[in-house]
C-alpha cells in the first residue's frame, strides 16, 4: 500500500467513526444517552456554518477593501480611414 492509500484509509475510518458518533449523538434521547448530546449535535454544525459564512464574507470584504481600484479606461480617438490609390 502506498502512503496516499494509507492516508485515504485513515481518513475513511475517521470519517466513518465521526459519522456514527454524530448519528448516535443526534438520536441520543432515543438511545438512552444524555440529552445534551442531541443539543450539541444540532447546535455545533449550525454554529460552524454560520461562522464559515461570516469568515467568507469578511474575507471578501477585506479583499475588496485592500484591492486598488482599476485604472480608468481611456477612449481612443477614431482612426482616419485609409485612402485607396488608383493605379
C-alpha positions as CSV (number, residue, x, y, z in Angstrom):
1,X,0.0,0.0,0.0
2,X,1.3,3.5,-0.9
3,X,1.4,6.3,1.6
4,X,-1.6,8.0,-0.2
5,X,-3.7,4.9,0.2
6,X,-2.8,4.7,3.9
7,X,-3.9,8.3,4.4
8,X,-7.0,7.7,2.4
9,X,-7.9,4.7,4.5
10,X,-7.3,6.6,7.7
11,X,-9.5,9.5,6.5
12,X,-12.2,7.0,5.6
13,X,-12.1,5.3,9.0
14,X,-12.1,8.6,10.9
15,X,-15.0,9.9,8.8
16,X,-17.0,6.7,9.4
17,X,-16.4,6.8,13.2
18,X,-17.3,10.5,13.4
19,X,-20.5,9.8,11.2
20,X,-21.6,7.0,13.6
21,X,-20.9,9.2,16.6
22,X,-22.8,12.1,15.1
23,X,-25.8,9.9,14.3
24,X,-25.7,8.4,17.8
25,X,-25.5,11.9,19.3
26,X,-28.4,13.2,17.2
27,X,-30.6,10.3,18.4
28,X,-29.2,10.4,22.0
29,X,-32.5,10.7,23.8
30,X,-33.9,7.7,21.9
31,X,-30.7,5.7,22.7
32,X,-30.7,6.5,26.4
33,X,-27.7,8.8,26.1
34,X,-27.6,12.3,27.8
35,X,-29.9,14.8,26.1
36,X,-27.1,17.4,25.9
37,X,-25.5,15.3,23.2
38,X,-28.5,15.9,20.9
39,X,-28.3,19.7,21.6
40,X,-24.6,19.7,20.6
41,X,-25.2,17.5,17.5
42,X,-27.8,20.1,16.3
43,X,-26.1,23.3,17.5
44,X,-22.5,22.8,16.7
45,X,-22.9,22.3,12.9
46,X,-25.2,25.4,12.8
47,X,-22.6,27.4,14.6
48,X,-19.8,26.2,12.4
49,X,-21.7,27.0,9.2
50,X,-22.7,30.5,10.4
51,X,-19.1,31.2,11.3
52,X,-17.9,29.9,8.0
53,X,-20.3,32.2,6.1
54,X,-19.1,35.2,8.3
55,X,-15.5,34.4,7.7
56,X,-16.0,34.1,3.9
57,X,-17.9,37.4,3.8
58,X,-15.2,39.1,5.9
59,X,-12.6,37.7,3.6
60,X,-14.5,39.1,0.5
61,X,-14.9,42.5,2.2
62,X,-11.2,42.6,3.2
63,X,-10.2,41.7,-0.3
64,X,-12.4,44.5,-1.7
65,X,-11.0,46.9,0.8
66,X,-7.4,46.3,0.0
67,X,-7.6,45.8,-3.8
68,X,-6.7,49.0,-5.6
69,X,-9.3,50.5,-8.0
70,X,-8.8,49.6,-11.6
71,X,-7.3,52.1,-14.0
72,X,-10.0,54.1,-15.9
73,X,-10.4,53.1,-19.5
74,X,-9.1,55.6,-22.0
75,X,-11.2,56.3,-25.1
76,X,-9.1,56.0,-28.2
77,X,-9.7,58.5,-30.9
78,X,-11.1,57.0,-34.1
79,X,-8.6,56.4,-36.8
80,X,-8.9,58.1,-40.2
81,X,-10.0,55.7,-43.0
82,X,-7.3,54.8,-45.3
83,X,-7.5,56.2,-48.8
84,X,-7.3,53.9,-51.8
85,X,-4.9,54.8,-54.5
86,X,-5.8,54.0,-58.1
87,X,-3.1,52.6,-60.3
